[in-house]
Amino acid sequence: MQSIEAGGPDKPPMRGKSFNPFEMSPARKLEPMTSAARAALSRLALGAGQAIRDERLRRRWSMADLAVRAGVAIGVVHRVEAGDTASLESYARLGAALGLRPTLEFADSRARRS
């Protein structure tokens, strides 16, 4: 049986681990998030949570109303509106229930604004 070293030209090697065609490859450990990435994630979560909360209140729905319409637990609504991170599916469900079109944008922070 031929062993293949994990990793490749575009992936960091996984030291001391190998896999073969008959076994699953080992899981990679996530690297700690940089402060810039953590700040970006917080901004995204806060912005999405605020937009969802604003629309829910505009419609005069309770958190329970939104949870039922979105097919999520009320705790998900509460956490999202509080600015905690959630799964993309949760954001999509909540946004769709409220008739919002979710967008995710990446802008070059070095670009000049007109």
Buried (B, 14 or more C-beta within 10 A) or exposed (E): EEEEEBBEEEEEEBEEEEBEEEEEEEEEEEEEEEEEEEEEEEEBBBEBBEBBBEBBEEEEBEBEBBBBBBEBEBEBBEBBBEBEBBEEEBBEBBBBBBEBEEEEEEEEEEEEEE
